Amino acid sequence: MAKRILTFAAVLVLCAAFCACPPVCGEAASLFPSPAAEAAAGEGSYVFRPKVCSVFMEEVFGKPMCEAWYNLVDAVMAGEDTFACPNQHTYDWVMGQFPRLCFPVLTELITYSYDRENSVKDGVAGFTYLVLPEEASARIAAFAQQIEKILNEALQKQYSDFEKAAALYDYFSRNYRYDFETREKQLKSYLDYTTTLRFFRNGMGICSEIAPAYSYLLMQAGVDATVMMGNDHEWSYVRIDGHNYHIDPTYAISANGSLAYLMMTDSQREKDGFIVGKCTVVSNYSQDHPHPAYAADDDSYSVIWDCYFDSILPGEHKLLCRKYSDGGEEKTVVFDCRQAKP
């Protein structure tokens, strides 16, 4: 197929900056820009990366699918409509599962090839643009700008992975709203308009939009994150310093700064009625791609669960939070962000 060249100038700049060799799934730190790129963007700033993924994606779907995903992203950023893909099975799962979690704007820009059942020939797969290439490039550029703005408002360069998770948790609680109207509609019938991109666009959503948005921002910041699903709910699942944790950004939005839903263990998550052993990670099609027997059993952060977020002292790697006695008396708790290490 002929190449479709993206003519929008901003995305041509993005392509030149971003289309390097794909990082390996699970090597989240490699998703940061080079020192030269950081210097060009400004001291301490985060730069949008089209190719993000997490160790969970590789553990559930396998490395070949992650590599095919990176090939697809490279193709879109270069304005092409084909990418290297080993077989039809890989194609179906990459096109169907990865965009929502790893590049939300693509869910409105590309879809399967017209001949979906024969999309892969001799290791090359085709896909279809849903909009004109110029519009696709403009939307990618606008999305990249929005993600950079969020990251640079919420995070500082020297934050540890936990501090990034805590800062974004606080950012969500202060800046986003839960979409009760859409939830009421969802309880009555299936909705096809709820997406991660809609949440970023409107600043409000339901759990199936909020959790992947939070996890996506963490991946952009170099933290391994994905989503977990169960009991008609969806939340984030992260790996920090070698340990797994549950984080529920949906509950954070309604919890007025409470840290009860940050860095939860399995037992803490189950206090809300969830049976973790029956929940699925990354994909709810566990019969095709079962996930490993994950466990979140590190309770190093339990001291903050009955506290409320105040601020982070990044130079000292300390989290300041408020705790209230039964009588309403306020106490400041200083938490060492580095205490949960392997």
Backbone torsions as a table, in degrees:
resi	resn	phi	psi	omega
1	MET	NA	149.0	-179.6
2	ALA	-72.7	150.1	178.8
3	LYS	-74.0	143.6	173.1
4	ARG	-104.0	113.5	-175.4
5	ILE	-88.3	124.8	177.6
6	LEU	-78.2	121.8	-173.7
7	THR	-96.6	-10.7	-178.2
8	PHE	-66.2	124.2	-169.7
9	ALA	-61.5	-40.1	-176.2
10	ALA	-61.7	-39.7	-178.2
11	VAL	-76.8	-26.3	173.1
12	LEU	-63.0	-36.4	175.2
13	VAL	-66.0	-42.7	177.9
14	LEU	-59.6	-44.0	-179.1
15	CYS	-59.1	-45.1	-177.9
16	ALA	-62.7	-34.5	-177.1
17	ALA	-81.4	-32.2	-167.8
18	PHE	-103.7	-25.7	-170.2
19	CYS	-81.6	65.8	176.1
20	ALA	-101.4	-172.8	179.3
21	CYS	-62.5	138.9	-176.0
22	PRO	-67.9	141.2	175.2
23	PRO	-72.9	161.9	178.4
24	VAL	-86.5	139.4	178.1
25	CYS	-54.8	138.3	178.1
26	GLY	92.9	-19.2	177.5
27	GLU	-93.6	68.0	-172.0
28	ALA	-62.6	-34.4	-177.8
29	ALA	-61.1	-28.1	-179.1
30	SER	-69.5	-9.5	179.9
31	LEU	-79.5	-10.2	176.2
32	PHE	-70.7	149.4	177.1
33	PRO	-68.3	161.4	178.0
34	SER	-68.4	161.3	176.7
35	PRO	-53.6	-36.5	179.6
36	ALA	-65.6	-40.5	179.1
37	ALA	-66.6	-38.9	178.2
38	GLU	-64.1	-41.8	-180.0
39	ALA	-62.9	-39.3	179.9
40	ALA	-67.2	-33.3	-176.7
41	ALA	-85.5	-17.0	-178.0
42	GLY	120.1	146.5	-175.9
43	GLU	-60.3	125.0	174.5
44	GLY	78.1	6.5	-175.9
45	SER	-89.3	153.2	175.4
46	TYR	-94.5	140.3	-177.7
47	VAL	-115.5	133.5	-179.3
48	PHE	-59.5	137.7	177.5
49	ARG	-123.6	119.3	177.9
50	PRO	-63.5	-38.5	-174.0
51	LYS	-96.6	92.1	173.7
52	VAL	-123.7	153.2	-179.4
53	CYS	-159.5	-172.1	176.5
54	SER	-147.3	164.3	179.7
55	VAL	-60.3	-29.6	179.9
56	PHE	-63.9	-37.0	179.8
57	MET	-63.1	-42.4	179.7
58	GLU	-68.5	-38.3	-178.1
59	GLU	-68.7	-31.0	-179.0
60	VAL	-89.8	-47.6	-173.7
61	PHE	-97.6	-21.7	-179.1
62	GLY	97.4	154.1	-176.6
63	LYS	-62.5	-39.8	179.5
64	PRO	-58.0	-37.1	179.0
65	MET	-69.1	-38.7	176.9
66	CYS	-62.8	-41.0	179.0
67	GLU	-65.9	-39.5	176.8
68	ALA	-64.5	-37.3	176.9
69	TRP	-60.4	-46.2	178.5
70	TYR	-61.7	-36.1	177.4
71	ASN	-64.2	-39.6	178.4
72	LEU	-63.7	-44.7	179.4
73	VAL	-62.0	-43.8	177.3
74	ASP	-57.6	-41.6	-178.5
75	ALA	-64.2	-45.6	179.9
76	VAL	-63.0	-44.4	-178.1
77	MET	-67.1	-23.8	178.2
78	ALA	-93.7	-0.6	179.5
79	GLY	78.2	18.5	180.0
80	GLU	-93.3	167.1	177.9
81	ASP	-124.1	20.9	173.0
82	THR	-138.7	156.3	177.8
83	PHE	-153.1	156.4	179.7
84	ALA	-70.3	126.9	-177.5
85	CYS	-152.4	130.4	-171.8
86	PRO	-69.3	-33.7	-175.5
87	ASN	-162.7	173.1	-176.7
88	GLN	-65.0	-38.5	-179.9
89	HIS	-60.0	-47.7	178.6
90	THR	-61.5	-42.8	179.9
91	TYR	-57.4	-49.8	-176.6
92	ASP	-59.3	-42.1	-177.3
93	TRP	-76.9	-37.6	177.9
94	VAL	-63.9	-46.3	-179.4
95	MET	-68.3	-33.3	-174.1
96	GLY	-88.5	-28.1	-171.7
97	GLN	-111.4	-31.9	-170.3
98	PHE	-78.8	-42.4	-174.7
99	PRO	-56.0	-42.9	-177.9
100	ARG	-57.7	-40.8	-176.5
101	LEU	-90.5	-30.0	-167.6
102	CYS	-115.4	-8.1	177.4
103	PHE	-168.5	70.8	-168.3
104	PRO	-52.1	-34.4	-176.6
105	VAL	-64.5	-24.6	-179.2
106	LEU	-66.9	-19.7	-179.7
107	THR	-64.0	-20.7	178.3
108	GLU	-106.0	1.6	-173.8
109	LEU	-113.9	-30.2	-177.0
110	ILE	-134.2	160.3	174.3
111	THR	-150.3	-175.7	-179.0
112	TYR	-61.9	162.3	176.1
113	SER	-67.0	161.8	-179.2
114	TYR	-60.1	-38.4	177.1
115	ASP	-100.1	76.0	-170.9
116	ARG	-60.4	-37.2	-176.2
117	GLU	-70.0	-16.8	179.4
118	ASN	-128.8	49.1	-174.2
119	SER	-78.9	-20.7	-175.1
120	VAL	-116.4	123.7	177.1
121	LYS	-133.8	122.8	178.5
122	ASP	54.2	40.9	175.9
123	GLY	78.4	10.6	178.6
124	VAL	-122.9	127.9	-178.5
125	ALA	-111.2	148.3	177.9
126	GLY	-113.2	156.8	175.5
127	PHE	-144.8	169.6	-174.4
128	THR	-117.8	137.8	173.5
129	TYR	-83.0	136.2	178.2
130	LEU	-87.3	-14.1	179.0
131	VAL	-135.6	169.6	176.0
132	LEU	-64.6	147.5	-178.8
133	PRO	-52.5	-38.4	-179.8
134	GLU	-63.8	-39.5	178.1
135	GLU	-69.9	-37.9	177.5
136	ALA	-59.8	-44.6	-179.2
137	SER	-64.2	-38.6	179.8
138	ALA	-66.1	-41.0	-179.9
139	ARG	-67.6	-38.9	177.6
140	ILE	-64.1	-43.4	179.9
141	ALA	-62.4	-42.5	-179.9
142	ALA	-66.6	-40.1	178.7
143	PHE	-64.5	-44.6	179.1
144	ALA	-59.4	-42.1	179.6
145	GLN	-63.9	-40.8	179.7
146	GLN	-65.0	-44.1	-179.5
147	ILE	-64.2	-43.6	177.2
148	GLU	-59.5	-41.2	-178.6
149	LYS	-62.8	-44.7	179.3
150	ILE	-62.3	-48.8	-177.5
151	LEU	-61.5	-41.7	-177.2
152	ASN	-78.1	-18.8	172.2
153	GLU	-79.6	-37.4	-172.6
154	ALA	-90.2	-30.3	-169.4
155	LEU	-119.6	157.2	170.6
156	GLN	-116.2	155.1	-174.2
157	LYS	-57.5	-38.8	-173.1
158	GLN	-85.2	4.5	179.7
159	TYR	-63.1	140.6	169.8
160	SER	-76.3	172.4	179.8
161	ASP	-60.7	-41.2	177.2
162	PHE	-63.3	-41.7	-179.9
163	GLU	-63.6	-35.1	175.4
164	LYS	-63.6	-45.2	-179.9
165	ALA	-62.4	-42.6	-179.4
166	ALA	-68.2	-41.5	-178.5
167	ALA	-66.5	-41.2	177.7
168	LEU	-69.8	-35.1	174.9
169	TYR	-58.3	-47.6	177.6
170	ASP	-65.3	-39.7	178.9
171	TYR	-60.1	-43.9	179.1
172	PHE	-63.0	-41.9	-177.4
173	SER	-65.4	-27.9	-177.2
174	ARG	-94.8	-23.0	-169.8
175	ASN	-115.1	-14.4	-175.1
176	TYR	-121.0	160.8	-179.0
177	ARG	-126.6	153.6	175.3
178	TYR	-85.0	138.0	-176.9
179	ASP	-92.7	86.1	-177.8
180	PHE	-66.0	-35.1	-179.4
181	GLU	-62.8	-46.2	178.4
182	THR	-64.7	-38.2	178.5
183	ARG	-61.9	-40.9	178.4
184	GLU	-63.2	-40.6	177.9
185	LYS	-65.7	-39.0	-178.3
186	GLN	-64.7	-33.8	179.4
187	LEU	-66.7	-20.6	-177.5
188	LYS	-98.8	-30.6	-177.9
189	SER	-159.8	164.2	178.9
190	TYR	-69.5	135.8	178.5
191	LEU	-114.2	133.7	-179.5
192	ASP	-106.0	8.3	-176.3
193	TYR	-107.6	-1.3	179.6
194	THR	-81.9	118.1	-178.1
195	THR	-143.6	160.9	174.6
196	THR	-59.5	-39.0	-179.0
197	LEU	-65.5	-37.3	178.1
198	ARG	-61.3	-38.6	178.4
199	PHE	-62.9	-46.7	178.3
200	PHE	-62.7	-34.8	-176.4
201	ARG	-74.6	-40.7	-172.7
202	ASN	-101.1	-15.6	-178.6
203	GLY	74.4	17.2	177.5
204	MET	-155.6	156.2	-179.2
205	GLY	179.4	-172.0	176.6
206	ILE	-109.9	178.7	-170.2
207	CYS	-58.0	-36.9	-177.9
208	SER	-71.8	-7.8	173.7
209	GLU	-105.3	-38.0	-175.6
210	ILE	-69.8	-48.1	-176.8
211	ALA	-61.6	-48.9	178.5
212	PRO	-65.3	-29.6	177.1
213	ALA	-66.4	-45.2	178.2
214	TYR	-62.3	-46.7	-179.7
215	SER	-63.9	-37.1	179.4
216	TYR	-64.2	-41.7	178.1
217	LEU	-64.1	-37.8	176.5
218	LEU	-63.3	-42.9	177.9
219	MET	-62.1	-39.7	176.5
220	GLN	-60.8	-31.0	-180.0
221	ALA	-89.4	4.5	174.7
222	GLY	92.9	16.7	-179.0
223	VAL	-108.3	135.1	177.1
224	ASP	-70.5	120.8	-177.4
225	ALA	-151.5	152.0	175.1
226	THR	-153.2	-159.9	179.0
227	VAL	-123.2	154.4	173.5
228	MET	-123.4	143.1	-176.0
229	MET	-128.7	139.1	176.8
230	GLY	175.8	150.6	178.5
231	ASN	55.2	40.9	179.0
232	ASP	58.8	36.3	179.0
233	HIS	-145.0	159.3	179.2
234	GLU	-139.6	136.5	179.3
235	TRP	-145.1	179.2	-176.2
236	SER	-93.7	150.8	179.0
237	TYR	-133.7	126.7	-171.5
238	VAL	-129.0	159.4	172.5
239	ARG	-123.5	115.9	-177.7
240	ILE	-131.7	127.0	-178.7
241	ASP	53.1	37.7	175.4
242	GLY	83.5	-0.5	-179.4
243	HIS	-115.1	149.6	175.6
244	ASN	-95.5	145.6	179.2
245	TYR	-145.1	152.6	171.1
246	HIS	-94.5	137.3	172.7
247	ILE	-133.7	130.4	-178.2
248	ASP	-115.3	92.1	-178.8
249	PRO	-68.7	-22.7	177.0
250	THR	-66.5	-46.6	177.4
251	TYR	-65.2	-33.6	179.9
252	ALA	-60.7	-36.8	-178.1
253	ILE	-61.8	-32.8	-176.9
254	SER	-102.5	3.4	-171.6
255	ALA	-101.2	6.7	175.1
256	ASN	53.1	44.1	176.1
257	GLY	89.8	-0.7	179.1
258	SER	-64.6	138.6	179.9
259	LEU	-97.0	16.9	-177.0
260	ALA	-64.6	-19.9	-175.0
261	TYR	-112.8	21.4	179.2
262	LEU	-110.6	129.4	176.4
263	MET	57.5	49.4	-178.9
264	MET	-81.3	148.3	169.9
265	THR	-85.0	173.5	175.6
266	ASP	-58.3	-45.1	-177.5
267	SER	-65.3	-36.6	177.9
268	GLN	-68.3	-39.2	177.9
269	ARG	-64.4	-38.4	-176.3
270	GLU	-72.1	-14.0	176.0
271	LYS	-64.2	-21.0	178.1
272	ASP	-91.1	10.0	176.4
273	GLY	95.3	4.0	179.6
274	PHE	-88.1	139.1	175.1
275	ILE	-103.0	97.9	-171.8
276	VAL	-56.2	-36.9	-178.5
277	GLY	-63.8	-18.6	179.4
278	LYS	-102.9	2.9	179.2
279	CYS	-90.3	159.5	179.7
280	THR	-115.9	150.9	-178.8
281	VAL	-112.7	137.0	177.0
282	VAL	72.2	-60.7	-175.6
283	SER	-130.9	137.6	177.6
284	ASN	-84.7	4.0	175.3
285	TYR	-92.6	57.9	-172.4
286	SER	-67.8	-17.4	178.6
287	GLN	-69.6	-24.5	178.5
288	ASP	-95.2	-37.0	-179.3
289	HIS	-135.7	78.4	-179.2
290	PRO	-66.5	141.8	178.7
291	HIS	-90.9	158.0	178.2
292	PRO	-61.1	169.4	178.4
293	ALA	-80.3	80.4	-178.3
294	TYR	-70.3	149.7	176.3
295	ALA	-138.2	135.5	174.0
296	ALA	-115.1	94.4	-172.4
297	ASP	-125.2	7.2	178.0
298	ASP	-88.6	117.8	-177.4
299	ASP	-103.8	28.1	-178.7
300	SER	-61.0	-21.9	-176.9
301	TYR	-101.2	9.9	-176.0
302	SER	-61.7	-27.0	-178.1
303	VAL	-64.4	-22.7	-177.4
304	ILE	-93.7	-6.1	-173.2
305	TRP	-65.1	-25.9	177.7
306	ASP	-104.7	25.4	179.2
307	CYS	-115.5	171.5	178.6
308	TYR	-122.8	138.3	-175.3
309	PHE	-62.2	137.2	174.0
310	ASP	-120.2	-65.1	-179.1
311	SER	-164.9	169.3	176.2
312	ILE	-118.5	134.7	173.3
313	LEU	-102.5	89.0	-170.8
314	PRO	-62.0	-36.6	-179.5
315	GLY	-64.9	-29.1	-179.0
316	GLU	-103.0	-5.5	-177.9
317	HIS	53.6	51.9	178.5
318	LYS	-127.3	141.0	175.6
319	LEU	-105.0	122.8	176.2
320	LEU	-96.7	127.8	178.3
321	CYS	-141.6	164.9	-176.9
322	ARG	-108.0	140.9	176.4
323	LYS	-129.1	139.8	-176.5
324	TYR	-116.0	136.7	176.3
325	SER	-78.4	171.2	178.1
326	ASP	-59.4	-27.0	179.2
327	GLY	-87.2	1.3	178.1
328	GLY	89.8	5.9	179.3
329	GLU	-74.6	133.4	-176.8
330	GLU	-92.4	138.3	177.5
331	LYS	-132.8	138.2	177.6
332	THR	-87.8	128.9	177.9
333	VAL	-111.3	129.0	178.0
334	VAL	-105.9	116.1	-176.5
335	PHE	-108.7	128.9	177.3
336	ASP	-78.2	111.4	-175.4
337	CYS	-67.1	-11.0	-176.1
338	ARG	-101.6	8.8	-172.6
339	GLN	-78.5	-19.0	-179.8
340	ALA	-97.5	84.6	-179.3
341	LYS	-118.4	156.8	179.5
342	PRO	-58.2	NA	NA
